[in-house]
Amino acid sequence: MSRSYRTVAKAATADFVVQGSEFIGRVRPVDSVDAAESFVDAVSEEYADATHNVPAYRVRVGDESGENGGRTEDAAGTGHFLREYSSDDGEPSGSAGKPALNVLTQQEIENCAVVVTRYYGGTNLGVGGLVRAYSRAVKEAVEAAGVIEERPHETVSITVEYDDSGTVRGILESEGYEFEADYQADVSFDVRVPLEEADAFRDRLRSATSGRADLE
């Protein structure tokens, strides 16, 4: 069964100045490596004038095979894996990317990407100072975003005739699932369902509609 995991509730930013250098930590929930990479690229492009844009992310993937490099490890033996990535982006080795990633690791946060932007202020902070600053930027951004417990979900698409639409809608509302409905010649529902409940959910819909529901 797919386990629940900790992630950030929303995108957030934290910024502060250390001895003239401005640090801006940005954090965002992501659902794939591609989304994490896109976020990193977008921040790096928007703040291309910065001295450094230091990225880090931890993202759940379905298997061991993976693109984009980084380290992959089994997430608690569940068949899901974590893709971990960080870069110092020109800062001294080990002073920026790894400390940023370590904050996510220590708090067991997944499906999350961060970028810490630095505008150099003229004073060298030393490796220890950089480790503290990059760690602080991620910690404060995560605090601003808030941490939530999330369960893996999938989207179930349902198409039924009008006669069955009330039955289906009643099931969705009674279960409290998030859904979108589209009333055309037939009625379509896109429903966000926890992975471990998806099979039972489909069975219930088939039973309730005597097999008339078209499920994807």
C-alpha positions in Angstrom: 0.0 0.0 0.0 1.3 3.5 -0.9 2.3 5.3 2.3 1.4 8.8 3.1 4.2 11.4 3.1 5.1 14.9 4.3 5.2 17.7 1.9 4.8 21.5 1.9 1.2 22.9 1.7 1.9 25.7 -0.7 4.6 27.7 -2.4 6.4 30.2 -0.1 9.3 32.5 0.2 11.7 33.6 2.9 14.4 36.3 2.7 17.0 37.8 4.9 20.4 39.5 4.8 23.7 38.1 6.3 26.6 40.5 6.3 25.4 42.3 3.2 24.4 39.2 1.2 20.7 38.8 0.5 19.4 35.2 0.6 15.9 34.4 -0.8 14.6 30.9 -0.2 11.7 29.7 -2.4 9.9 26.4 -1.8 7.1 24.7 -3.8 5.3 21.4 -3.8 5.9 19.4 -7.0 4.5 16.1 -8.2 7.3 15.0 -10.6 11.0 15.4 -11.4 10.0 17.4 -14.5 7.9 19.8 -12.3 10.9 20.2 -10.0 13.3 20.9 -12.8 10.8 23.4 -14.4 10.6 25.3 -11.1 14.4 25.4 -10.7 14.8 26.6 -14.3 12.1 29.3 -13.9 13.7 30.7 -10.8 17.1 30.6 -12.3 15.9 32.5 -15.4 13.9 35.1 -13.4 16.8 35.8 -11.1 19.6 35.4 -13.7 21.3 38.5 -12.2 21.8 36.8 -8.9 25.2 35.6 -7.8 23.9 32.1 -7.1 20.7 30.1 -7.5 21.1 27.0 -5.5 18.5 24.2 -6.2 17.5 21.1 -4.2 14.6 18.7 -4.4 13.2 15.4 -3.2 10.6 13.8 -5.4 8.7 10.5 -5.3 9.0 8.3 -8.4 7.5 5.0 -9.2 10.6 3.0 -9.9 14.3 3.0 -9.8 15.0 4.0 -13.3 15.3 7.7 -13.7 16.5 10.7 -15.7 18.0 13.9 -14.5 20.7 12.2 -12.4 20.7 12.6 -8.6 20.4 9.9 -6.0 17.6 7.4 -5.9 16.6 5.5 -2.8 13.7 3.3 -1.8 11.1 5.1 0.3 10.6 2.8 3.2 10.5 -0.3 1.1 7.2 0.5 -0.5 8.2 0.2 -4.2 8.3 4.0 -4.5 11.6 5.8 -4.7 13.0 9.2 -4.0 14.9 11.2 -6.5 17.2 13.6 -4.6 19.1 16.3 -6.3 21.1 19.4 -5.3 23.8 21.7 -6.7 26.1 24.3 -5.1 25.8 26.5 -8.3 29.3 27.9 -7.9 29.4 28.1 -4.1 32.2 26.2 -2.4 31.6 22.4 -2.6 29.2 21.2 0.1 28.4 24.7 1.4 25.0 25.3 -0.3 23.1 22.5 -2.2 23.7 19.7 0.3 22.7 21.9 3.4 19.5 22.9 1.5 18.7 19.3 0.7 19.5 18.2 4.2 16.7 20.4 5.6 14.2 18.5 3.5 15.7 15.2 4.4 15.8 15.9 8.1 12.1 17.0 8.1 11.2 14.0 5.9 9.7 16.3 3.3 9.0 14.8 -0.2 7.6 16.1 -3.5 9.2 19.4 -2.8 11.6 21.7 -4.7 13.6 24.6 -3.3 15.8 27.3 -4.8 17.9 29.6 -2.6 18.9 32.8 -4.5 21.9 34.7 -3.2 23.0 38.3 -4.1 26.6 38.6 -2.9 27.1 41.5 -0.5 30.9 41.9 -0.6 31.8 39.9 2.5 32.9 36.2 2.3 30.9 34.2 4.8 33.1 31.1 4.9 31.8 27.5 4.4 30.3 27.4 7.9 28.5 30.7 7.3 27.2 29.6 4.0 25.9 26.3 5.4 24.0 28.2 8.1 22.6 30.7 5.6 21.4 28.2 3.0 19.9 25.9 5.7 18.1 28.9 7.3 16.7 30.0 3.9 15.1 26.6 3.3 13.9 26.2 6.9 12.2 29.5 7.0 10.6 29.0 3.5 9.3 25.6 4.7 7.9 27.2 7.9 6.2 29.8 5.8 4.7 27.1 3.5 3.6 24.8 6.2 4.0 21.0 6.2 1.1 18.7 5.6 0.6 14.9 5.5 -0.4 13.9 2.0 -1.5 10.6 0.5 -0.7 9.5 -3.1 -3.7 10.1 -5.3 -4.8 9.3 -8.8 -7.5 10.8 -11.0 -10.4 8.6 -11.9 -12.4 9.7 -14.9 -16.1 8.6 -14.9 -18.6 9.0 -17.7 -22.3 8.2 -17.2 -25.7 9.0 -18.7 -27.8 11.6 -16.9 -29.9 8.9 -15.2 -26.9 7.7 -13.3 -25.2 11.1 -12.6 -27.1 11.7 -9.4 -26.1 8.3 -8.0 -22.4 9.0 -8.9 -22.4 12.5 -7.5 -24.0 11.3 -4.3 -21.2 8.7 -3.8 -18.5 11.4 -4.5 -20.0 13.8 -2.0 -20.6 11.2 0.7 -16.9 10.1 0.4 -15.7 13.7 0.4 -13.6 13.3 -2.8 -12.5 16.3 -4.8 -14.0 16.3 -8.2 -15.0 18.3 -11.3 -18.2 17.6 -13.2 -18.9 18.3 -16.9 -22.5 18.1 -18.0 -22.7 17.6 -21.8 -24.6 14.9 -23.7 -23.3 12.6 -21.0 -22.0 13.6 -17.6 -18.2 13.3 -16.9 -16.5 13.4 -13.5 -12.8 13.7 -12.8 -12.2 12.5 -9.3 -9.1 12.7 -7.1 -8.9 9.4 -5.2 -6.2 8.1 -2.8 -4.4 5.3 -4.6 -5.2 2.7 -2.0 -8.9 3.4 -2.3 -9.1 3.5 -6.1 -9.9 -0.1 -6.8 -12.7 -0.3 -4.2 -14.0 3.1 -5.5 -14.3 1.7 -9.0 -16.0 -1.4 -7.8 -18.5 0.6 -5.9 -19.3 2.8 -8.9 -19.8 -0.3 -11.1 -22.1 -1.8 -8.6 -24.1 1.4 -8.0 -24.6 1.8 -11.8 -25.0 -1.9 -12.6 -21.9 -1.6 -14.8 -23.1 1.3 -16.8 -20.3 3.7 -15.7 -17.5 4.2 -18.1 -14.3 4.3 -15.9 -10.8 5.3 -16.8 
